[in-house]
């Protein structure tokens, strides 16, 4: 499990874009979002570096919280 801080995630459209991008990553598993905290918890075992690279590629820089 990886929790990501995504400070630029500000609306439902942002969330949908992020969810679609993460769903395409093998091993990402289900994703749980906290819109208020602007975080996403990825339940799968995908490498955090991969998650960050994919989000950066679609314009949503992210950092690992844990």
C-alpha positions as CSV (number, residue, x, y, z in Angstrom):
1,X,0.0,0.0,0.0
2,X,1.2,3.5,-0.9
3,X,-0.3,6.8,0.2
4,X,0.4,9.7,-2.2
5,X,0.0,13.4,-1.6
6,X,-1.3,15.0,-4.8
7,X,-1.6,18.7,-4.0
8,X,-3.0,19.7,-7.4
9,X,-6.0,17.3,-7.2
10,X,-8.7,19.9,-6.7
11,X,-11.9,18.5,-8.4
12,X,-13.8,15.5,-9.6
13,X,-12.3,15.8,-13.0
14,X,-8.8,15.7,-11.5
15,X,-9.7,12.6,-9.5
16,X,-11.1,10.9,-12.6
17,X,-7.9,11.6,-14.6
18,X,-5.7,10.3,-11.7
19,X,-7.9,7.2,-11.2
20,X,-7.8,6.3,-14.9
21,X,-4.0,6.7,-15.0
22,X,-3.4,4.6,-11.9
23,X,-5.8,1.9,-13.1
24,X,-3.6,1.3,-16.1
25,X,-0.6,0.4,-13.9
26,X,-0.2,-3.3,-13.3
27,X,-0.4,-4.0,-9.5
28,X,-1.9,-0.7,-8.6
29,X,-5.0,-2.3,-7.2
30,X,-7.9,-0.3,-5.9
31,X,-7.4,3.4,-5.1
32,X,-9.1,5.3,-2.3
33,X,-9.2,9.1,-2.5
34,X,-9.5,11.7,0.2
35,X,-10.3,14.9,-1.7
36,X,-10.1,17.2,1.3
37,X,-6.6,16.0,2.2
38,X,-5.7,15.6,-1.5
39,X,-4.4,12.1,-1.1
40,X,-4.7,8.8,-2.8
41,X,-4.1,5.4,-1.1
42,X,-3.1,2.8,-3.6
43,X,-3.9,-0.6,-2.2
44,X,-1.8,-2.7,-4.7
45,X,1.9,-3.4,-4.7
46,X,3.0,-1.2,-7.6
47,X,6.3,0.6,-7.1
48,X,5.8,4.1,-5.6
49,X,8.3,5.4,-8.2
50,X,6.0,4.1,-11.0
51,X,2.9,5.7,-9.5
52,X,4.7,9.0,-9.1
53,X,6.1,8.9,-12.7
54,X,2.7,8.2,-14.2
55,X,1.0,11.0,-12.2
56,X,3.8,13.4,-13.1
57,X,3.3,12.4,-16.8
58,X,-0.4,13.6,-16.6
59,X,0.4,16.8,-14.8
60,X,-0.2,15.8,-11.2
61,X,3.1,15.8,-9.3
62,X,2.9,13.6,-6.2
63,X,5.0,12.6,-3.2
64,X,4.8,9.5,-1.1
65,X,3.5,10.0,2.4
66,X,3.9,6.3,3.4
